[in-house]
Amino acid sequence: MGLYTETHIRADLDQLWAHTQDPARHRRWDLLLTELHHLPHVQGEPRPFRFTARLPPFLALGGTGVSAGEKERPDGTRTSALCFSSTHPLGLIAEGAGYWRYVPDAQGVRFLAGYDYRPRGGALGAAADRLLVRPLLGWATAWSFDRLRLWLERGITPERALRNWLAELAVRALLLAGCLTGLGALEPLLGLFGPFSAAMAYLCPVLLLAAVCAALFKSPGEATPAARRCLRAPATQTRAPRLLRALQNRTEAPV
């Protein structure tokens, strides 16, 4: 799988399963998903669905797919997998596949995902995907996982988590703008410090630089989703689950 995300959530396995498998709840925490509708299906067969996804930076993707899940496994883990495709000529993604794994432990559940896709657009589309779309998709997936964690661990709803993130982003932007403006206004003010003006001429830029670093690199608040809290590469070599391989073979949707 080309993209990987992992987080640990201190929650009950059934609770996590419900929040990820129910379309209404899934749409609330997943930044990439705008619409998801399950379609009628035969019991025991893969479930078809129709979806609309938000592709960063400002694109959308609509299509159909099939999904399957293993809720009762001998080792106590659970797995869900999907294959999807889009026929929209302007869509950057032609088809893809992915999986979620739920691995319970004494403190909660390791929740991890792997997915990959085939971009459209030939060499130009591949370059845009590699340089822009794929990194942003990886970030958005990790950010969404942390948003889900906050919901289940701390009761912070996805809507409130988004407001927290936007507010913190605005504070950082204002601090950065103030620092950049302060650099230009610094020299006329140095005379106010009299004999200490030389020392302030050295100290003020240092303080402004520290403020810029804080605006850019300070860790997000505990109630704010952050992609950096998630693991973005597997600690050990991983393989796609058998369920996904079976689904790909059945739907003839290789990735």
Buried (B, 14 or more C-beta within 10 A) or exposed (E): BEBBBBBBBEBEBEEBBEBBBEBEBBBBBBBBBBBBEEEEEEEEEBBBBBBBBBBBEEEBBBBBBBBBBBEEEEEEBBBBBBBBBBEEEEBBBBBBBBBBBBBBEEEBBBBBBBBBBBBBBEEEBBEBBEEEBBEEBBBBBBBBBBBBBBBBEEEBBBEBBBBBBEEBEEEBEEBBEBBEEBBEEBEEEBEEBEEEEEEBEEEBEEEBEEBBEEBEEEEBEEBBBBBEBBBBEEEEEBEBBEBBBEBBEEBEBEB
